[in-house]
Amino acid sequence: MSSISGGSRWHWRAWRNAANWRALSKAVDGFHRDFGPQGGELLLFGCSAGWMLQTAWLQSFSSIIAVDLDPLAKHLFRLRHPGLKQLAWHQGNALDTLDALLIAHPQAAIYFDNMLGQQALIELHELKASDKDLALLEKSLSQLPQRLRGRFWGSLHDRVSGPVRMPSSEFKRYVHQPLSHRSPRAQPNAQLVRWLSEVEALQAHGEWLDHLTSGVFHADNPRVYLLWPFAPQYWHWLEMAWVKPSTDTLG
Ligand SMILES: C[S@@+](CC[C@H](N)C(=O)[O-])C[C@H]1O[C@@H](n2cnc3c(N)ncnc32)[C@H](O)[C@@H]1O
């Protein structure tokens, strides 16, 4: 069980910030509706209690198989998202069980719900990872497109995150209208940091964390970047895309 990534601390934070994160989760839902699967089977990884998911989208699936490390997530997810047609829950490591689940559910779409960028945090804070471990993690994340070849899959994940200063009135503005950039291809971290300097009244400072997810999608896969005002003093650049089986032969 990871306490830096999930668990009671995450549930408390997500519950308390629900109003501040509403606009972002609506933007995410719009992206799922425009580009994601609607119906069939869904393998849903790292979803916690589904704080950033809308029940109506989940209800479109005939069956959902959810996997999270967090033992609390199952009950809270069921409470938050009633009326799902079929929901199976596994407590465990989704990356370790990925290949077995793909074999067991050959037609299922796959969604990594803000968990891939958490692996760097877990490695750094809980496993005291070395540079070599982090390089291995980055490499294994960049191998996902191969492992998922032929499948309809998507991910929302952190790319970089770090400390900011911003007057609270301006913070509210971005909370209600999070900044987003559609991009036909991958953007390097340096570009994400440059975009920060375009945000009025935002002052990024200190060290920004690279979540090691820049290779999760093939470079030519279209995607959206969302600037998440996670907390008044700490923001994240999220990256999100859906990969269709017909377009995953790139790279
Ligand atoms: C930042 S939270 C996001 C949770 C959820 N997507 C939401 O919006 O509320 C990350 C979640 O991923 C889970 N997680 C992290 N690494 C995981 C792994 N390897 N396998 C399964 N779940 C994982 C954590 O337990 C946590 O619930």
The ligand as a MOL file (V3000), in Angstrom:
LIG
                    3D

  0  0  0     0  0            999 V3000
M  V30 BEGIN CTAB
M  V30 COUNTS 27 29 0 0 0
M  V30 BEGIN ATOM
M  V30 1 C -2.9230 10.4110 -7.3000 0
M  V30 2 S -3.9620 9.0940 -6.8630 0 CHG=1
M  V30 3 C -5.1960 9.2940 -8.1340 0
M  V30 4 C -6.3660 8.4610 -7.8380 0
M  V30 5 C -7.5630 8.6220 -8.7730 0
M  V30 6 N -7.2030 8.5050 -10.1450 0
M  V30 7 C -8.2960 9.8980 -8.4730 0
M  V30 8 O -8.3540 10.7500 -9.3320 0
M  V30 9 O -8.7790 10.0110 -7.3660 0 CHG=-1
M  V30 10 C -3.0540 7.6770 -7.4970 0
M  V30 11 C -3.7330 6.3430 -7.2360 0
M  V30 12 O -3.0030 5.3390 -7.9220 0
M  V30 13 C -2.8510 4.2280 -7.0640 0
M  V30 14 N -1.6320 3.5530 -7.5220 0
M  V30 15 C -0.3760 4.0440 -7.5900 0
M  V30 16 N 0.4540 3.1410 -8.1340 0
M  V30 17 C -0.2990 2.0430 -8.4080 0
M  V30 18 C -0.0170 0.7850 -8.9750 0
M  V30 19 N 1.2090 0.4660 -9.3660 0
M  V30 20 N -1.0270 -0.0870 -9.1330 0
M  V30 21 C -2.2890 0.2400 -8.7330 0
M  V30 22 N -2.6250 1.4100 -8.1880 0
M  V30 23 C -1.6350 2.3010 -8.0330 0
M  V30 24 C -2.7670 4.8100 -5.6620 0
M  V30 25 O -3.1030 3.8590 -4.6770 0
M  V30 26 C -3.7860 5.9430 -5.7820 0
M  V30 27 O -5.0780 5.5010 -5.4560 0
M  V30 END ATOM
M  V30 BEGIN BOND
M  V30 1 1 1 2
M  V30 2 1 2 3
M  V30 3 1 2 10
M  V30 4 1 3 4
M  V30 5 1 4 5
M  V30 6 1 5 6
M  V30 7 1 5 7
M  V30 8 2 7 8
M  V30 9 1 7 9
M  V30 10 1 10 11
M  V30 11 1 11 12
M  V30 12 1 11 26
M  V30 13 1 12 13
M  V30 14 1 13 14
M  V30 15 1 13 24
M  V30 16 1 14 15
M  V30 17 1 14 23
M  V30 18 2 15 16
M  V30 19 1 16 17
M  V30 20 1 17 18
M  V30 21 2 17 23
M  V30 22 1 18 19
M  V30 23 2 18 20
M  V30 24 1 20 21
M  V30 25 2 21 22
M  V30 26 1 22 23
M  V30 27 1 24 25
M  V30 28 1 24 26
M  V30 29 1 26 27
M  V30 END BOND
M  V30 END CTAB
M  END
